[in-house]
Amino acid sequence: MQSSAQFVPSVAETDSLRVGVVGLGFAGTTHLDAFTALPGATVVALAGQEPARLAELGSTRNVPNLYADWQDLVARDDIDVVSIGVPNDLHHPIAVAALNAGKHVFCEKPLAVSGLLAAEMVEAARRNDRVLEVAYNHRRRADVQYLRRYLDDRPLGAVYHTRASWLRRSGIPGMGSWFTSKAAAGGGPLIDLGSHVLDIALYLLDEPRVKSVSAIAHNELGRAGRGGGHHQVSGGASGVAFDVEDFTSALLRFEDGSSMHLEASWASYSKANEDIEVELLGAEGGARLHVDNYATSGTVTLYQDVAGAPSIVRPTITVPSGHHQAVIAEFIAAITSGNYEKHYGEFALHRSRVVDAIYRSAHEGREVEVA
Ligand SMILES: NC(=O)c1ccc[n+]([C@@H]2O[C@H](COP(=O)([O-])OP(=O)(O)OC[C@H]3O[C@@H](n4cnc5c(N)ncnc54)[C@H](O)[C@@H]3O)[C@@H](O)[C@H]2O)c1
């Protein structure tokens, strides 16, 4: 453990939430920079297992308290918020410990590696009356927000089917790292990428409940060592080469009789590049979000009948970056509001249960009910 002198808040910092960030990879660094950029929060502690990176982030971001292990960070009684950017299997122990210690928690997606563990996290948030927020940052894209506003007027009529997918041609992250270990990650592209498009779709559809799912999963490329991508991972080797899927396809049935086709791949011999898609088919119109390789314009198409003729509308929307910052700003606002009833992580729990059901359906080869 690397520790520094006891932290004494400065006058300026006493008005801020005191934040400890766990993780030094893409997620942890993004959380660190987002909290640092926002008013109302000061990052006072950082934890992670790459000593050189820890020292570099500590000095460049002016974080005074540095730890190798999350337990030492959570043990500090002068921290209000713990921000979690570590492998998926660590979300549950860190969040539950932090919530039980009276801290608010900002957690990376997925909430946990299983619906059961996710439920325990939500229960800990509710019992301790602390905010548990999850980093579904892509819903904060300007094009998703545009669609959310567009749908508020119900121009599509009843949406009876949705297609949601995140597909890569060649993008398995960190082959042999925690990402490709079932125990550490909970699964492959479904839990990693599919959970984002599932979130966007459920958010746009006003949170319908998924009743049952029928799914398949394959791992032809990953288990053959093909399909690795450029995605950098900080965590070391997991000891497992590849025991997750590289492709999942699922049909979801909602309680109201509508449906969704959800697909996610890290690798596939296909036209996919890095394609995010959510397409809504309504009785009176349609809408499509298609983001090709993190495109920042031209991503929304609307389908309507205008004066009786099938018509296509392409609104001009530019998508700035900073989606994590937007989610973290909402998290800070939720804490400041003092009313946490809608912020115990319940919407993320439903997503975890849907992901669980998809894996179970693929494993058992049959349609299964969502818990
Ligand atoms: N929302 C997004 O867009 C997005 C993008 C990437 C990753 N993620 C999520 O963020 C999380 C982390 O992903 P990543 O790509 O940053 O992973 P990573 O492997 O690059 O980084 C993981 C970090 O966790 C740290 N860590 C591991 N064990 C620890 C311990 N016991 N104590 C303290 N630190 C510990 C490691 O030292 C490392 O710095 C995952 O849950 C992933 O799903 C989300």
The ligand as a Tripos MOL2 file, in Angstrom:
@<TRIPOS>MOLECULE
LIG
   44    48     1     0     0
SMALL
NO_CHARGES

@<TRIPOS>ATOM
      1 N1        -18.6510    3.5330  -20.0320 N.am      1 LIG1
      2 C1        -17.6820    3.3440  -20.9080 C.2       1 LIG1
      3 O1        -17.6850    3.9050  -21.9880 O.2       1 LIG1
      4 C2        -16.5610    2.3990  -20.5520 C.ar      1 LIG1
      5 C3        -15.4260    2.3100  -21.3640 C.ar      1 LIG1
      6 C4        -14.4010    1.4380  -20.9620 C.ar      1 LIG1
      7 C5        -14.5480    0.6610  -19.8160 C.ar      1 LIG1
      8 N2        -15.6810    0.7680  -19.0730 N.ar      1 LIG1
      9 C6        -15.8400    0.0000  -17.8210 C.3       1 LIG1
     10 O2        -14.8940    0.4930  -16.8850 O.3       1 LIG1
     11 C7        -14.3730   -0.5600  -16.0910 C.3       1 LIG1
     12 C8        -12.8560   -0.5930  -16.2190 C.3       1 LIG1
     13 O3        -12.4960   -0.7100  -17.5900 O.3       1 LIG1
     14 P1        -11.0700   -0.2010  -18.1170 P.3       1 LIG1
     15 O4        -11.0980   -0.3490  -19.5970 O.co2     1 LIG1
     16 O5        -10.7570    1.1220  -17.5350 O.co2     1 LIG1
     17 O6        -10.1400   -1.3410  -17.4760 O.3       1 LIG1
     18 P2         -8.5720   -1.3600  -17.2670 P.3       1 LIG1
     19 O7         -8.1580   -2.7800  -17.1440 O.co2     1 LIG1
     20 O8         -7.9100   -0.4980  -18.2940 O.co2     1 LIG1
     21 O9         -8.3540   -0.6420  -15.8480 O.3       1 LIG1
     22 C9         -8.7270   -1.2820  -14.6530 C.3       1 LIG1
     23 C10        -8.0890   -0.5850  -13.4730 C.3       1 LIG1
     24 O10        -8.5610   -1.2030  -12.2620 O.3       1 LIG1
     25 C11        -7.4750   -1.2260  -11.3560 C.3       1 LIG1
     26 N3         -7.6450   -2.2350  -10.3110 N.ar      1 LIG1
     27 C12        -7.7670   -3.5770  -10.4470 C.ar      1 LIG1
     28 N4         -7.8280   -4.1580   -9.2320 N.ar      1 LIG1
     29 C13        -7.7380   -3.1640   -8.3130 C.ar      1 LIG1
     30 C14        -7.7180   -3.1170   -6.8760 C.ar      1 LIG1
     31 N5         -7.8020   -4.2470   -6.1320 N.pl3     1 LIG1
     32 N6         -7.6210   -1.9230   -6.2660 N.ar      1 LIG1
     33 C15        -7.5080   -0.7850   -6.9940 C.ar      1 LIG1
     34 N7         -7.5200   -0.7630   -8.3530 N.ar      1 LIG1
     35 C16        -7.6240   -1.9380   -8.9900 C.ar      1 LIG1
     36 C17        -6.2890   -1.5520  -12.2340 C.3       1 LIG1
     37 O11        -5.0900   -1.2280  -11.5400 O.3       1 LIG1
     38 C18        -6.5610   -0.6610  -13.4360 C.3       1 LIG1
     39 O12        -5.9960    0.6260  -13.2450 O.3       1 LIG1
     40 C19       -15.0940   -1.8130  -16.5510 C.3       1 LIG1
     41 O13       -16.1990   -2.0380  -15.7280 O.3       1 LIG1
     42 C20       -15.5600   -1.4820  -17.9760 C.3       1 LIG1
     43 O14       -16.7200   -2.1720  -18.3240 O.3       1 LIG1
     44 C21       -16.6830    1.6130  -19.4210 C.ar      1 LIG1
@<TRIPOS>BOND
     1     1     2 1
     2     2     3 2
     3     2     4 1
     4     4     5 ar
     5     4    44 ar
     6     5     6 ar
     7     6     7 ar
     8     7     8 ar
     9     8     9 1
    10     8    44 ar
    11     9    10 1
    12     9    42 1
    13    10    11 1
    14    11    12 1
    15    11    40 1
    16    12    13 1
    17    13    14 1
    18    14    15 2
    19    14    16 1
    20    14    17 1
    21    17    18 1
    22    18    19 2
    23    18    20 1
    24    18    21 1
    25    21    22 1
    26    22    23 1
    27    23    24 1
    28    23    38 1
    29    24    25 1
    30    25    26 1
    31    25    36 1
    32    26    27 ar
    33    26    35 ar
    34    27    28 ar
    35    28    29 ar
    36    29    30 ar
    37    29    35 ar
    38    30    31 1
    39    30    32 ar
    40    32    33 ar
    41    33    34 ar
    42    34    35 ar
    43    36    37 1
    44    36    38 1
    45    38    39 1
    46    40    41 1
    47    40    42 1
    48    42    43 1
@<TRIPOS>SUBSTRUCTURE
     1 LIG1         1 GROUP 0 **** ****
